[in-house]
């Protein structure tokens, strides 16, 4: 991946903002310049509380979900993967590096700006099947 990709820029802005303990107007402007409408949609998802971190007990497994317009989207932050159509059609085609769901998750994680939902391990398979169902 090239240096200074969208992902690198987003990570750097999140690091800067974390040090300042807030997203400044300057940060918001930079994010909009980099991502345009994708940032606008990501910021809306954040403001509307649509980023969810599921923590399964007692295993501690974590699953990230962003509630989208059509359905809930499964996010795999370490793999920089999302189950949305934008990911399949634009990210995999290398038009962009991140869909708005991934942008929202990365910002949410940097600022703990998400809802944590605790579930029992017994529900893990059921929920994962539900979140992955539309992919197939």
C-alpha positions, 0 to 999 in steps of 0.5 A: 500500500502506498505511503500516505494512503487514506488509511494512514491519514485517518490513523494519523488524524485519530492519533493527533486528535486523541492527544488533544482529546477531541476532534478539532475543526481542523481535524474535521476539515482534513477528514472531509478533504480526504474522504468527502461524502464518506466522512459526512456519512461516517460522522452521521453514524457516529453522532447517531450512535450507530457504531456498536462493539459487541463483547461476548462473555466469558470469551471476550470475543469482540465484534464491531457492527455499524448500523447502516441504511440497509442492514447491520454491517460487520466490520473487521478492523484489523483486516480493514474489511466491511460487509457493505456493497461499497467495500465490495465495489469500490474498496476491492476495486481500489477506487478508495481504501475505506468505506464510511463504515470503516471510517466511522469504526476507526474514529469511534474506536479512537475516542471510545465513541461507540455503544458496548453491547455485552452478550453471552458466548452462546449467542455468538454463532447466531448473531454472526450468522445473522450479520453475515447472512446477506453476504452469501 
